[in-house]
């Protein structure tokens, strides 16, 4: 197994808990009756805040420092966000 050296104990990015409203569709999506139409859903995610733009943010579930890549990335429109809580704020 390869040993990783010189990794800072502090994260390279802020860590956030984000809640947002998202669309929802029925599992079976044909011949839907009005009573079976789902409401939008409230979702939440925790991750590294890797991008913040005027109209959206992107968070990642993991960061591979040696490869300079990310896994489990999601971009969330700011219009949909109901709350952002900083678990760690990068200085």
Buried (B, 14 or more C-beta within 10 A) or exposed (E): EEEEEEEEEEEEBBBBBBBBBEEEEEEEEEEEEEEEEEEEEEBEBEBBBBBEEEEBBBBBEEBEEEEEEBEEBBEBEEEBBEEBEEEEEEE
